Amino acid sequence: MSTATETPRVADVPSRGPHDVIRVVGARVNNLRDVSIEIPKRRLTVFTGVSGSGKSSLVFDTVAAESQRLINETYSSFLQGFMPTQARPDVDVLEGLTTAIIVDQQRMGADPRSTVGTATDANAMLRILFSRLGRPHIGSAQAFSFNVASISGSGAVSTTKGGQEVKERRSFSITGGMCPRCEGRGAVNDIDLTQLYDDSRSLAGGALTIPGYSMDGWYGRIFAGAGFDMDLPIRDYPAKDLNRLLHAEPTKIKVEGINLTYEGLLPRLRKSVLSKDVDALQPHVRAFVERAVTFSTCPDCDGTRLTEAARSSTIGGVSIADACAMQITDLAAWVRGLDEPSVAPLLTALRGTLDSFAEIGLGYLSLDRSSGTLSGGESQRTKMVRHLGSALTDVTYVFDEPTVGLHPHDIQRMNALLLRLRDKGNTVLVVEHKPETIVIGDHVVDLGPGAGTAGGEVCFEGTVDGLRASGTITGRHLEDRARLKDAVRTPRGALEVRGASEHNLRDVDVDVPLGVLVVVTGVAGSGKSSLVHGSLRGREGTVVVDQAPIRGSRRSNPATYTGLLEPVRKAFAKANGVKPALFSANSEGACPSCNGAGVVYTDLAMMAGVATTCEVCEGRRFSADVLEYRYGGRDISEVLGMSITEAEAFFGEGEGRLPAAHTILRHLVDVGLGYVSLGQPLTTLSGGERQRLKLATHLGDKGGLVVLDEPTTGLHLADVDQLLALLDRLVDGGKSLVVIEHHQAVMAHADWIIDLGPGAGHDGGLVVFEGTPAALVAAASTRTGEHLAEYVRG
């Protein structure tokens, strides 16, 4: 903390003019209650408050959203037709906006061809470097790109010269770096045909076992229109017809007067399913892929995604594939060793980009790492790399908890980078819970006082010192320090991990105590997740609760995900003598106008589409006759509109008493989600909220080992104590807990600590400490030990 408070701060401007502030008047987005505020420009402003207090609603959904909407309106109508719809935020006045660049925790696209290198400028600069210095010379920069295929062609071209049409023969050739076998993906797939169809059946008899391929709809018409015998078993198909069924290229056909395209099963599957990240597929489609497809490293390019020619061109014996596979810190050292005046500006820019990775705590990654495998925090920091060297100034950078996934050692470097962006003349807005980052703010806005309907107000606005003296929840907890436990629990056995070598782990042997709270620590990239997930996930009785996105559409919500809606629907049905299906917005009870979505989506062709609240149900999602049925004095839409805390009280006693629902709601309150409404779409929940929602579904499980991955993500300082109490209840209830965590309060509360390091990437992968928190503090021999000792001593 002392390091952070010593960071030099830009002197406050004595008086701010109308163009020196972003002025917000009467903001009412989500739970905001007519919030009016002036945010200083070219300063670092930190937004604090308990989870659900309205921070994101003010920063992302009001300021950043309006900035982006106004910029989008400057584009042509044609371009706007391809952009996401952005309605104007519910606010009276928004003045002084500048271009907003949002750097959030949304995971980067899971396209198989997207890597850390392609998501930044690093790969582009490396390709140019190898095209200039690589020997043998094989072509331009695109000859080193695994996204460009090699193609050639020739033909007659007609041109007009001197009023006469002249025909000449021309040819062209493009040399790309894409491996032709795997098409730049680094992996090939082998499809088991027996999982695609039952050859003893005919098409009309349901031979195809691919999800969605029903013969009752258009697929049946397309196959019949393509000339297939719908009643002949597939095993009796002539070889020509079977080949056409499986491998046919796209062919235009006419079915019932409508122009359609027929395509063989295999090419269609590769385009529609296998081109996507498997984990992003719907559960039933993912199960089919896992059953029918075998993935393996491409034998032609050995997973490098590049042609043999691209791999043969080297600089000092290093190919571009070798360079991309290096740890970024090693690659930066290699680039610094290159001295070639002809490309000096390029080398300078490349060194700057690679050094930015190291500064931001991502030096342990490699450029060929698939972007879909990055965590939310890693994704956010990778996006940040793109902006550190940007020539843009006087823009607004918006960060969503940039310290997520960072060890205390790395937070200091993150703070320095945020201040660097500010010092270039930019406005930096940060939503944050960590005190180490809050204290570097030039200006602090604290929202609250509570969450959900109890929040949405500005409780404090001013300096960090003013926040400390303000008496708000954040102010009171800003200087909180955990103390080491007087006594730790005694383990009841241990799980033996022997020879763990996944990713950067170096043949690790460790015993994980059972029946206690074990915290696994270490700097980002030290091997924590590799050890825990690689060695514990999949063991019998082990439940892993991570921050992976919950799969579901905007119709999914906490009530549907936890199974709460099932007993509620049955209770409504029993109380009114009707069917339970009436109380589902996805079934018979849906509003006929919006089909239970609550909003109507209008496609305006070339103009951006518009989402408007359904005028029939007024956003309540159910038909009018269903809303007449009541349980405990409330209709089903009113129940879904309750916060979890309200619902727990409602189903806990009185007319609405429903033990099955109350148990689930109590678990949700225990994990700190009381402010979330039952009907809030899952797509709007943060990574930390999703993890706690998953944890709530496992609280009733008997015994076993529970693995948590940074459960403090998104938690306010005041909520950490509640989390620690929950962890204690889980252990006292018979569970064994293994928690990957960076928060010092959780470390201090542990019974046993396993610290990995000493550094990240190939500098980590070793267990550098095993023992109690008190022993770690006393030794102070690791980075974690140093920061924990400083934390508990205040």
N, C-alpha and C positions, 0 to 999 in steps of 0.2 A: 504494500500500500504506500509505503514511504516513497518508493520509486515513482509511482503514478502521480502523487501529489506534487512532486518536484518538477513535473513536466511544465515547461514555460507556456503560459497562456497568453493569447492575444489580448491586448488591453481593450477594455470595454470602451465603446464609442460613447462620449458624454451624452450626445443627443442623436437620435436616429431620425432621419428624414423618411418621407413616404416611400422612397425607393430603396430603403435599406432594410425593409422588413417584408416578410410574407404575412399578410393580414388575413385572418380567418374570422368571419363573423357569423354566428348562428349555425354552427355545424350540427346536424342531427343524423348523421350516418350511423346505422346500427344503434348502439346504446348511448351515443353522444347526446347530451342534453343542452342544446343551444350553446355550444362551446364557442367562445370568442377569445382569440389569442393573437399575439404578434410574435412571429419567430424571426430573430435577427438573421440577416443574410451574412454570408462569408464568415460564419461562426460554426462551432461544433455544438449542436443542441442535442441533449440526451432526453429521451422520453421514458419515464419510469411509471411504476404503478403495478398493482397486483395483476395476475393473469385475468384477462377479461375486463379490464377497467376501461378500455377504449383507446389504448395506445395505437394499435394497428389501424383502427377505424379512423383516427385523426390523421396519422402520418401517411399510410398507404392508400386507404379508401377515400380520403378527402383530398389532401394536398397533392400526392403523387398521381392519383387517378385523374384529377382535373387537369394537371399539367400534361399528362399523356393524351388525354382526350382532345385538348386544344391543339396539340401538335398534329394529331391524326387528322384533324379537320383541315389542315393546310394541304393535305395530299389530294390527289384527284379522286373523283367519285369511283373510278375504276379500281384504284388501289384500296380505297376504303372498304370496298366490297370483300376484300380478302383479309381484313383486319378484324380482331375480336370486337364485339360490341361493347361500348363504354358509355353508360348513361351518365348524365351530369350528377355529381354528388348532391345530396340534400343539404345545401348550405346557402345562406343569404348572400354573403360576399366573400370572394377569394381574390385578393389583389397581390401584386408583386411576385407572381410565380415565375420561376425560371425552368428551363428544361430539366426534367427529373429523370435520373438514371437509378433504377431500382436494382439493388443487389440483395436478393432475398435468399431463402434457404430451399427454394424449389429445386428438386434434383434436376440435373441436366438431362437433356434428351437421351433416351436409351437406344438411339439408333446404333446398330452394330458398327457403323463406320465412324462414329464420333469418339474421339479420344481427347485426352488432356491437351495434346499438341494441336489438334485441329480446333479445339474450343478456344484456344488463344492464338496469338500470332507466331508462336514458336515454330510450329511445323512449316508454316509458309516461309519463314526466314531460313530454316534449315534446308528446304528444297532449293531455294535460290543459291545458297552457299554451295551445295553439292553440284548444282548445275554449272557453277563457275569454276570450282576448284577440284571437283571429283575427277579421278582418272581411272579407267578411260572415260572420256567425255561421251555421254550417251544421249544428250538432248537438253531441252529446256527444263525449267523447274517442274513442269507437269509430268516429265518422265520419272519423277520421284514421288508422285502422288498416287496413293492407293485408291483415290476416288476418280481417277481418270483412266479410262480403258484405252488400249491401243487399237486404233481402227484405221483402215485405208480403203480407198475406192477410186474408181475412174469411170469416165463416161463422156458422152458428147455434150458440148455446151454451145448454145446458140447465142451469138452476140451480134450487135449491129455496128458496123464500121462504115463510115461514109455513106450512110443510107442503105447499105447492103447487108443482108443477113449472112453472117459467116458462121459456119459450124467448125468447131475445133475440139479436139480430144484433150481432156484435162484429167489429172489424177491428184489425189491428196492423200496425206498420211499424217496421223496424229500418234505420237509416241507417248503413251501413258505408263504409269507405274503400277497399275492395278493387276494383281495376280489373276490370271484368267480362270484358274480353277475355283477359287473361293470368292471371286468378284470383290476383293478388297476387304473381306470380313475376317480373315485369319482362321476361319473354321469352316468345315464342310459338314453337310448333314446327309445322312443315309436314311431313306424312308422305307419302313417295313410295309410292303403292299398288303399283307394280310390284315393290317390294322385299318386299311382304308375301305375295304369291302369284303363281303362274304360271297365268295365266288359260286356258292351253291344256290344263291338267290338271283332273281332278276332285278333290274332297276326299279320296276314298279313294285316289286315285292320287298323293297327295303334293303337292297344289297349294300348301299353305301353307309358306312358307319362314321363318317366325318360329321362333327357337330354342325348343325344348321342345314345340312344337305337333305331336306325333305322333298319328296317327290310330289307332295300335295300343292306346292307353290310354283314359283317360276322355274326352279331347277328342273322339275319334271317336264315342263313345257320346253325348256331349252334342250334337254337331252333328246326329247322326242323330235323336236324341230331340227336337231343336228343329224337325224336319220338313224338313231340307235333303236334296236328292237327292245322295247321296254319290258317284254314278257319272257325273253330268253335268258336263262341263267348265264352269268358272266363267264363261267368256265367253258361254255359252249360258243363263246364269241370267236369268230375268225381272228387270226393274228392281226390282220389289218385293223379291224374294229377295236380290238383290245389296245393296240398301240395308239389309236386315235383317242380312245377314252382316257388313256393315261398321259400321253405326251403331246397332243395336238397343240400347235401354235394358235394364237387368237384368230378366229375365223368369223367373218360377218355372216349371220343367218337371219332369216325373217320368220317370226313366229306370230301367227294370228295378226299379220299385217304390221307388226312392230319390229323395227330393226334391233337386233341383239347381237351379242358376241359370244361364241362358244370357245372355250379354252380347256385343254386337258387338265385332269385333276392335279398332276404334279406341278406344272408351271403355275397353276392358279394358287395352289397351297403355298408355293415358295414366295409368291408375290403378296398374298393376303395375310399369311400367318408367319412364315419362317423369316420374313424380312424384319419382323418386330422382335423386341426384347421379350423372351419367354416369360419373365416375371411380370411383365406388364399386361399379359393376356388375361382374359376372364378365366375364373377357376376351371370351368368345364373344358374350355379350349386348351388351357395349360395342361390339364390332365391328359388330353388326347395327344398333345405334342410330346409330352414326356413318355407316353406309351408307344408312339408310332415313330419317333425320330431319334436317331443317334447322332450326337454332335461329337466331332473330333477335330483336332488340330489339322489344318490343311497340310498335306504331305509335300506339296509343291513348293510352298513358301515358308514352311515351318512356323506358321502363325505370324509371320512378319507382315502379311498382306501385300507384299511387293513382288514385282517380277524379278527374275534372275538377273536381268540387266541392271535394274535399279540397285540390287544388292551387290553387284560386281564393281560398281564405281565407288572408290574409296578416297578418303583424305587421310594420309598417313596411316593407311591400313585399317581405318574405321569407316564402315559403310553407314548409310543413313539409318538402316535398320538397327545397327549396333548403337548408334547415337540415341535413337528413340528408346531403346531398351535400357539405357543407363539410368541410374538414379540421377535426378536433376542436379543435385550438388556435384556429382562426378562429371556430368555433362558440362556444367558451367566451368569447371576446372579445365576440361579438355578444350573448350572454346577459348578460354583465356590464353591457352598455349599456342593458339594459331596467330601467326603474324603475317598478314598478306595485305599490303597497302591498297591493292586494287579493290578490295571489298571491306576496307576499314570501317566505313559508316555502318555497313550491315553487321559486322562483328560487334560493334559498339552497341547497336540496338538489341542484338541477340543476347549479349552478356547482360544488358539491363533487364530484359524480360526474365531470363533464367535466375538472376539475382533476386528479382521480385518474388519468385516462387519460394526461395529460401527465406527471404525476409518475412513472408506471410505464413511461414510454418509448413510449407508444402514441399520442401526440398527432398523429402523421402519418396515422392512419386516419380514415375517415369512418364515420358511423353506418350508412350504407346498404351498407357493405362486406359481402358474403356471408360468413358465419362459416366456411363450408366452405373458403374460400380462405386462411384464416389458417394460419400455420406452427404447429408444436407449441408453441414458445416464446410466440408471440403469443396462442395460445389460452389458455395457462396464465395469462398476465398479464391477459387479458380476464376470466377467471374471478376473478382476484384483485381486480379493481375492485369486484365485487359485495360483497366482504367488508370492504373498507377502511372503509366507512361503516356497517357492521353494528353494531347495539346489543348484540349478543351478547358476553359476556365469559366467561372461564374455560372456553373451548373449546380443543381441540387442532387447530391448523392444520398440515397435512402437505404439504410442498412437495417436488417432484421437480426438482432442478436449476433453480431459478427464474432463473438467469443465462443459460440457453441462448438464443443469438441476440442477446445484449446486448453492445454495445461497452463497453470499460472505462469510458468516460465515463458510461454508463447504469447500470453495476453499483453505483456509489456511491448512486444514487437508489434502486435496488432494496433495498440494504442498509438504508437509512433507513426504507423501508416495512415491512420485516420487523421491525425494532426497534419500529416504531410499533404493530404488531399485538401484540408482546410487552408493550409498556408499557400496553396496555389491560387487562392481566391475563390474557392467553392463553398457552397453551403452544405454542411454535412448534418444529416438528421439520423440519429441512431436510437432504435428501440432496444433497450438493454436492461438486464437485471443485475449484472455483476458489478459490485462496488468499485472494483479496480478500473472499470471503464467509465462508470458514472462520474467519478471524481475528476476526470480530465475534461469534462464538459465546460464550455464557456457559459452555457445557459442550460438550465434544467427545467423540464415541464413534468410535473407529477400529477397523474390522473388517478381518479378514484371517486369516493373513498373505498368503495368495495368493487365487486365484479358484477357483470351483467347489468340488470336493472338498478343495482345499488351503486354503479359506477357512472362513468360518462361525464364527470365534472373535473375541472382543473382545480386541484387542491393546493398546488403551489407552482409558482413560476419565478425563477430568479437564479441566483448563484448556488454552487454546491454548499458553501458555508451557510447560506440562507436555508437550504433544504435540511441541513443537519439540525437547525434550530426551529424548524417549522412545526414539529409535532405530528407530521403526517406519518402514515405507516412506513413509507420508505425512509423518511427522515429518522424515525426512531430505530430502524433496523440497519441503517447504513454502516454503523460501526460494530455490528454484531460480531462476536467471536465465539466459536465453539470451544469447549474445553474437552480435554481427553477424559474418557470414562474412568471412573475410580476402579472398576473391575470389569474384566472381559469374560465372556462365556467360555466354557470348556467344550471343545469339539467332541463329537461322538463319532469318531472315525474320520476317514479322509478318502477322497478320490485321487487315485494315482494317475498322473500324466507323465508319460515316459517318451522321450525322443521326439517331442513336438517340433516339426520343422516346416510347418506351413508358412508360405510367404517368407518373411525375414527372420522367423524364429530359428535359432541356432541350436538344434538338438536339445531342447529344454526339458528338464526333469523337474517336476514340482508336485507337491501334495496339496490338494485343495481341501481344507477342513470342512466337515459337514456339521450341520446343526448350529452354525454360527453365521454372523454377518461378515462375509469376505469381500474386501474392496480391492479391485485390480486397478493399479495406477500406472502412470508413465506419460511421457510427452506424446503428442500426437504422432502416430507412425512408429511407436516403439514396439508394437506387436501385441497390444492388449486384446484387440478383437480377434486377431489370428489365434491367440492362445485359447481364449474363452470359447469363441464360436467353433473354432476348428477342433477343439478337444472335448467340449462338453455338449454342444448341440447334437442331437440325435441319440444321446444316451437315454436309456429307459427311465421314465419318470422325470425327465428334464423338460421344463417349460421355458422357452426363450421369448422374452418380451422386448422387442427392439423398436426402432423408430421407422421401420419400413412403412410405406404408405398403406393405409387400409384400402382394399379394393372395393370400390362401390361407386355408384353414380350419385348425382346430386339428389336423388330420391332417398338415398340411404342416410340414416341419422343414428344418434346414440340409442334411440328406442328400438330400432330394427336390428342394429349390430349386436346389442347385448341380449337380445331375446326378450326384452321387457314388453314389447308390444303384443306378444302372444298372449300372456295372461290378461293384459289390459283389454284386448279385443274380446276375449272370452267373457270377461266380467261385464263389459258393455252388452254383449249379446245375451247373456243370461239375465241381466237386469231388465232388458227390453223385449225379450222373447223373439229375437231375430238372429240372423246368421252372423258369425264372426267376420266373414269376408266383407261385410258392409263397412267395417271400421278400418279398412285398409285403403290408403290413397292410391295403391298400386293395383287394386282389385275392383270389386263391385261398388265400393263406396265412393269412387273417384268422381270429382266434378266433371260432368260431361263436356264442358267447354275447354278446360285446360288439361283434361285427362289426369288430374291429380297432381300436376306440377306446381300449381299455385300461380304460375305466370304463363303468359302466352307469347310465343316467339314468332315474330313477324319478319319474314324474309323480304327485304326491299330491293332485291336484285342487285343492281350495281351499287346501291347505297348500303351502308352498314345496317345489319339487321337490328331489330329493337326487341327487348324483353319488357313486357308490361304486365303489371299485376292483373290477374284475371278479374274482369268486372263482374262475373257471375258469382264466384265464391269469395271474392275480395281477398284472395291469397290464402284462404283457409283450406283449400285442396279437396274438400269433401262436398258432395251434393247436398242441397238444402234439406232434403228429407232425412238424411243421415244425421245432420246437425240438430235435429229435433230430439234425438235419443240422448238421454243423459245418464250419467253414473256419478253418484255423490254430488249431484247438482251441477256437474260440468259436462259439456259436450266433448267429443273426441278432439276437435281442433284446439279447444282451450287446454286440454290435458297436454297435447304436444307443444303448446306454447309456453308451458311452465318451465321454470328453471329446475334443475335436478334437485336443488335444495327444497324448493316449493313442493315438488312432486313427492319427495320423501316424507314431508309432513302430511301431505294430502292422503297418500296411500298407507300411512302409518297408523292412523286412528280416525275415528268418526265414521261418517257414511261411506267415505272412500276407502276404508281399510281393505288392503289386499296384500297379505303377507308375501306372496310370491314376487310381486312387483317391489315391495318395500325392501326385500333382501338385496335385490340387484341395485336399487337406488342407494342403499346404505354403502355398498361397495364403491359406487361412483363418487359419493361424497368423501369417502375415506381417501381416495386417491387425488382429491383436490379439484374435482370437476363440477362442484356444486353450482357454479355460475353458468354452465352451458345449458341451453334449453334442450328438451327432449327431441324436438323436431329440427334441430340445426343440422344442415347438410354436412356429412363427413368431409366433403371436399374443402370445407372452410376451416377445418381444425389444423392446428400447427403440429409439427412432428412430436413435440413433447406431449401435447394433448392426446394425440393418437396413441402414443405409448402408454399413457396412463389409462386410456380407455381399454386398451388390450389387457393391461394389468388387472383392471377391475373385473374382467370376465374370468380371471383365474383365481380370484381371492377365495372362492369357495371350494377350490380343489383340495383334496386331501394330500398331506405330506409332499414329498418330492423336492426336487432342486429347481429353484427359480433363478434365471439369469436376467438381469436388468442392464440395459445399455444407456448410461447417462440419464437416469430418471429425473435429475434436477433441471433438465433442459426446459426453458420456458417458465420456470418457477420463480416467483418473487421471493425476496429474502425472507419475508414473513412466513412463506409457505414451506420453507425447507424444514422447519421444526416439525410441521405436520407430516411431511414425508418421512422424517426420521422415526417418528412415533409409529407410522404405518409399517416401516421396515422392522421395527422392534416387535410389533404385533405378529407379523408374519413368522419371524424366527421363533418367538415364544409359542406360536401355534404349531410348531413342529416342522417348519420348512427350513431348508438350507438356502441361503441367499448368496449369490455371487453378483456383485455390482461393478460394472466398469464406470469409473467416475473421476472427474477432475475437481469437483467441489471439495474444498478443504473441510467443510463441516461434516460431510459424509465420511471422509477419511478419518477424521478425529473420532467419529462415532463407531468405527469398525471394531470388530473383535480381532481381525487378522488382516494384514495388508500384504499383497503380492505386488511388488514394484518392478516394472520392466524398463529397460533402457540399455545402456546409459543415454543413447541418443535416439534418432529416428532412422528408419530405413535400414541400411546395412550397418549403421552405427548402433542399432538397437538389437532387439531379439534375444536379450538375455535377462534372466531374473537377477536383479541387482540387490533386492532385499526381500526377505520373508520374515514376518514377525508382527508384533503388536504395534499400534500407532505410537505408544509411549517409547518403545525401543527405536522406532524410525526417527522420532523427534530427537531423542537422546543422541543417536548416531549422527544425524544430519549429514549423511555421507552421500546422498543422492539429491538430484534436483527436487524431487518430490519432498524429501525429508527437509530440505532447506526452506521451501515455501510453507510446508505444514508447520515447522517450528516457528517461523515468523508469524503465521496466522494465529496460532494458539497463544502466543505471547503478546499479541496485539501490537 
